[in-house]
Amino acid sequence: MAYWLFKSEPNTWGWDDQVKKNAPEQWDGVRNYQARNNMRQMKVGELRFFYHSIKEKSVVGIVKVALACHQDTTTDDERWECVDVEAVKPFVTPVTLDQIKVAPGLENMILVKNSRLSVQPVSEEEWQIICQMGGIGA
């Protein structure tokens, strides 16, 4: 199983919005080729971190891929695709970017090296460490 991290601006679509949806929702609006290509690799059932960007800069929960990559319905441009996701569980304690930057084993994480990429892979080791930091185990 592969693991992922998706970044979202909480004032646009935050963790609470995802939970309230109580159903799969497309992760639309991604307009970066690398991020889109990452979504093309995702399989149904794979887990990803839900990361609040901008001011909070923290991992706040886990969602899973509910529908494989398909056309983003918010645009007619066929280049842009998305996956559908649904909430799995919140973190007991959000894990901040500052904590991630200094945690042993996370120094090579893409979030640390390329914090602007909105959809990124996470290694199994990184997944385990962040889940522990967030108080949910793995």
C-alpha positions in Angstrom: 0.0 0.0 0.0 1.2 3.5 -0.8 0.7 6.5 1.5 0.1 10.1 0.5 -0.3 13.6 1.8 -2.9 16.1 0.4 -2.7 19.7 1.4 -5.8 21.9 1.6 -6.4 25.5 2.7 -8.8 25.0 5.7 -10.8 28.2 4.7 -11.5 26.5 1.3 -12.0 22.9 2.3 -10.9 21.8 5.8 -11.0 18.6 7.8 -14.3 19.6 9.3 -15.8 20.0 5.8 -14.5 16.6 4.9 -16.0 14.9 8.0 -19.4 16.7 7.5 -19.6 15.4 4.0 -19.9 11.9 5.4 -19.4 10.5 1.9 -16.7 10.5 -0.7 -15.8 13.9 -2.2 -13.6 14.6 -5.2 -10.3 16.2 -4.5 -10.7 18.8 -7.2 -9.0 21.9 -8.3 -5.4 20.5 -8.5 -3.6 22.4 -11.3 -0.1 21.0 -11.0 1.2 18.3 -13.3 3.3 16.5 -10.6 0.4 16.5 -8.1 -2.0 15.3 -10.8 0.5 12.5 -11.8 0.7 11.5 -8.1 -3.1 11.1 -8.0 -3.0 9.0 -11.2 -0.9 6.5 -9.2 -3.4 6.2 -6.3 -5.4 3.1 -5.7 -8.8 2.8 -4.0 -8.3 2.1 -0.3 -4.9 3.9 0.0 -4.6 6.2 2.9 -3.4 9.8 3.0 -2.8 12.5 5.5 -5.1 15.5 5.4 -2.9 18.5 5.8 -4.1 22.1 6.6 -1.9 24.5 4.8 -1.5 28.3 5.1 -1.6 29.3 8.8 -2.1 26.0 10.6 0.5 23.9 8.6 -0.4 20.7 10.3 -1.5 17.1 9.6 -5.0 16.9 11.1 -6.5 13.6 10.0 -6.5 10.6 7.7 -8.6 10.1 4.6 -8.8 7.2 2.1 -9.0 7.1 -1.6 -12.6 6.1 -2.4 -12.5 6.4 -6.2 -9.6 6.2 -8.6 -8.4 9.0 -10.7 -11.0 10.5 -13.1 -11.8 13.7 -14.9 -12.1 16.7 -12.5 -15.7 17.8 -12.9 -14.8 21.5 -12.0 -13.2 22.0 -15.4 -13.7 21.0 -19.0 -9.9 20.9 -19.5 -9.2 17.1 -19.9 -5.7 17.5 -18.5 -7.0 17.8 -15.0 -8.0 14.8 -13.0 -8.7 14.0 -9.4 -9.5 11.2 -7.0 -12.4 11.0 -4.5 -11.6 10.7 -0.8 -13.5 10.1 2.4 -12.6 10.8 6.1 -11.2 7.9 8.1 -10.2 9.5 11.5 -8.8 12.7 13.0 -5.5 13.0 14.7 -5.7 13.2 18.5 -3.1 15.9 18.3 -2.4 17.7 15.0 1.2 17.4 13.9 2.7 20.7 12.8 5.2 21.3 10.0 7.6 22.6 12.6 7.4 19.3 14.5 7.9 17.4 11.3 11.0 19.4 10.3 12.8 18.4 13.5 11.6 14.8 14.0 14.2 12.1 13.5 13.3 10.0 10.4 11.4 12.8 8.6 14.3 15.0 7.4 14.0 13.7 3.8 10.2 13.9 3.7 8.9 15.7 0.6 6.9 18.0 2.8 10.1 19.2 4.3 12.0 19.4 1.0 9.2 20.7 -1.2 6.4 22.1 1.0 4.6 23.7 -2.0 3.6 20.4 -3.7 -0.1 19.8 -2.9 -0.2 16.0 -3.5 2.8 14.0 -2.4 3.9 10.5 -1.6 4.8 9.6 2.0 7.0 6.6 2.8 5.8 3.9 5.2 8.4 5.0 7.8 7.2 8.6 7.6 3.6 7.4 7.9 4.4 5.5 11.0 6.3 8.3 12.7 3.6 11.0 12.0 0.8 8.7 13.1 2.6 8.1 16.4 3.2 11.9 16.8 -0.5 12.5 16.1 -1.5 10.0 18.8 -3.3 7.5 16.6 -0.7 4.8 16.2 -0.3 3.4 12.7 
